[in-house]
Amino acid sequence: MGSHRNNLIILLLAYLLSGCANAPIKSPQEKIKALESRARSYQTLSDIQRLSPPYSTHSGKGLRNRSHNEHLRMTYLNKAKHYRKLADEIRKKNGSDTNRSVILPN
């Protein structure tokens, strides 16, 4: 039952990401805020993949094989890194370091 809940959360977040991507952004501060929001969303998707139960098989020796969730997690992490990099580029271009969001580790 827990995996169904995780899949529903992932689908909901993906739907929200796709719906928010079409809004016109005017100022550089709004662009930075939107990019950092997308980065946080992809970071959350990555965390959900990390925390979801493994869908892997056990070998005869008791060793567990890696599941397909790991490559999804890395994809989400790469997207989050990409959006943070874009936000940093806009910040450097405009010289505004005061609007940077701080992401604290869990």
TORTOR-743834 format. One record per residue (C-alpha): residue number from 0; z, x, y. Coordinates in Angstrom, 2 decimals, m for minus. Layout:
BEGIN
r i=NUM	Z=Z	X=X	Y=Y
...
***
This chain:
BEGIN
r i=0	Z=0.00	X=0.00	Y=0.00
r i=1	Z=0.75	X=2.90	Y=2.33
r i=2	Z=m2.77	X=4.30	Y=2.03
r i=3	Z=m4.22	X=0.96	Y=3.09
r i=4	Z=m2.02	X=1.00	Y=6.18
r i=5	Z=m3.12	X=4.55	Y=7.01
r i=6	Z=m6.78	X=3.60	Y=6.59
r i=7	Z=m6.26	X=0.59	Y=8.87
r i=8	Z=m4.66	X=2.82	Y=11.51
r i=9	Z=m7.55	X=5.29	Y=11.28
r i=10	Z=m10.11	X=2.52	Y=11.66
r i=11	Z=m8.22	X=1.06	Y=14.62
r i=12	Z=m8.06	X=4.43	Y=16.38
r i=13	Z=m11.74	X=5.07	Y=15.71
r i=14	Z=m12.59	X=1.64	Y=17.14
r i=15	Z=m10.51	X=2.32	Y=20.24
r i=16	Z=m12.15	X=5.72	Y=20.70
r i=17	Z=m15.63	X=4.27	Y=20.49
r i=18	Z=m14.81	X=1.43	Y=22.89
r i=19	Z=m13.27	X=3.68	Y=25.53
r i=20	Z=m16.12	X=6.20	Y=25.52
r i=21	Z=m18.52	X=4.01	Y=27.52
r i=22	Z=m16.47	X=3.54	Y=30.71
r i=23	Z=m17.90	X=5.34	Y=33.76
r i=24	Z=m15.65	X=8.14	Y=35.04
r i=25	Z=m15.77	X=8.98	Y=38.72
r i=26	Z=m13.47	X=11.82	Y=39.77
r i=27	Z=m12.82	X=15.15	Y=38.03
r i=28	Z=m9.15	X=14.19	Y=37.60
r i=29	Z=m10.21	X=11.03	Y=35.75
r i=30	Z=m12.57	X=13.09	Y=33.57
r i=31	Z=m9.75	X=15.51	Y=32.72
r i=32	Z=m7.40	X=12.64	Y=31.94
r i=33	Z=m10.00	X=10.94	Y=29.70
r i=34	Z=m10.85	X=14.16	Y=27.85
r i=35	Z=m7.19	X=14.95	Y=27.22
r i=36	Z=m6.65	X=11.40	Y=26.01
r i=37	Z=m9.49	X=11.82	Y=23.52
r i=38	Z=m8.04	X=15.15	Y=22.42
r i=39	Z=m4.66	X=13.51	Y=21.80
r i=40	Z=m6.34	X=10.70	Y=19.85
r i=41	Z=m8.14	X=13.17	Y=17.59
r i=42	Z=m4.92	X=15.15	Y=17.20
r i=43	Z=m3.22	X=11.91	Y=16.08
r i=44	Z=m6.01	X=11.25	Y=13.58
r i=45	Z=m5.52	X=14.76	Y=12.23
r i=46	Z=m1.79	X=14.20	Y=11.89
r i=47	Z=m2.40	X=10.93	Y=10.04
r i=48	Z=m4.65	X=12.79	Y=7.60
r i=49	Z=m1.99	X=15.45	Y=7.13
r i=50	Z=0.77	X=12.91	Y=6.54
r i=51	Z=m1.18	X=10.55	Y=4.31
r i=52	Z=m0.56	X=10.73	Y=0.57
r i=53	Z=m2.84	X=13.16	Y=m1.25
r i=54	Z=m5.80	X=11.79	Y=m3.15
r i=55	Z=m6.16	X=14.78	Y=m5.37
r i=56	Z=m6.20	X=15.32	Y=m9.07
r i=57	Z=m3.85	X=17.42	Y=m11.13
r i=58	Z=m5.27	X=20.06	Y=m13.39
r i=59	Z=m3.94	X=20.70	Y=m16.87
r i=60	Z=m1.72	X=23.51	Y=m15.59
r i=61	Z=m0.01	X=21.31	Y=m13.02
r i=62	Z=m1.90	X=22.72	Y=m10.06
r i=63	Z=m3.16	X=20.22	Y=m7.57
r i=64	Z=m6.72	X=20.46	Y=m6.29
r i=65	Z=m7.36	X=20.00	Y=m2.58
r i=66	Z=m8.64	X=16.58	Y=m1.59
r i=67	Z=m11.39	X=15.57	Y=0.78
r i=68	Z=m8.73	X=14.74	Y=3.40
r i=69	Z=m8.46	X=18.40	Y=4.38
r i=70	Z=m12.00	X=18.63	Y=5.75
r i=71	Z=m11.47	X=15.38	Y=7.70
r i=72	Z=m8.31	X=16.84	Y=9.17
r i=73	Z=m10.15	X=19.99	Y=10.24
r i=74	Z=m12.95	X=17.90	Y=11.76
r i=75	Z=m10.43	X=15.97	Y=13.84
r i=76	Z=m8.71	X=19.20	Y=14.90
r i=77	Z=m12.04	X=20.70	Y=15.95
r i=78	Z=m12.87	X=17.61	Y=18.01
r i=79	Z=m9.47	X=17.76	Y=19.70
r i=80	Z=m10.03	X=21.46	Y=20.47
r i=81	Z=m13.50	X=20.65	Y=21.86
r i=82	Z=m12.20	X=17.98	Y=24.24
r i=83	Z=m9.35	X=20.24	Y=25.42
r i=84	Z=m11.87	X=23.00	Y=26.09
r i=85	Z=m14.05	X=20.62	Y=28.13
r i=86	Z=m11.01	X=19.53	Y=30.15
r i=87	Z=m10.10	X=23.17	Y=30.80
r i=88	Z=m13.65	X=23.93	Y=31.94
r i=89	Z=m13.59	X=21.05	Y=34.42
r i=90	Z=m10.12	X=22.14	Y=35.59
r i=91	Z=m11.31	X=25.73	Y=36.16
r i=92	Z=m14.45	X=24.53	Y=37.90
r i=93	Z=m12.43	X=22.42	Y=40.33
r i=94	Z=m9.46	X=24.79	Y=40.56
r i=95	Z=m6.87	X=22.08	Y=39.88
r i=96	Z=m4.18	X=23.24	Y=37.49
r i=97	Z=m1.64	X=20.66	Y=38.65
r i=98	Z=m3.08	X=17.77	Y=36.62
r i=99	Z=m2.76	X=19.38	Y=33.20
r i=100	Z=m0.95	X=17.37	Y=30.54
r i=101	Z=1.55	X=19.19	Y=28.36
r i=102	Z=1.43	X=18.53	Y=24.62
r i=103	Z=4.74	X=19.27	Y=22.99
r i=104	Z=4.93	X=20.19	Y=19.30
r i=105	Z=6.66	X=17.70	Y=17.00
***
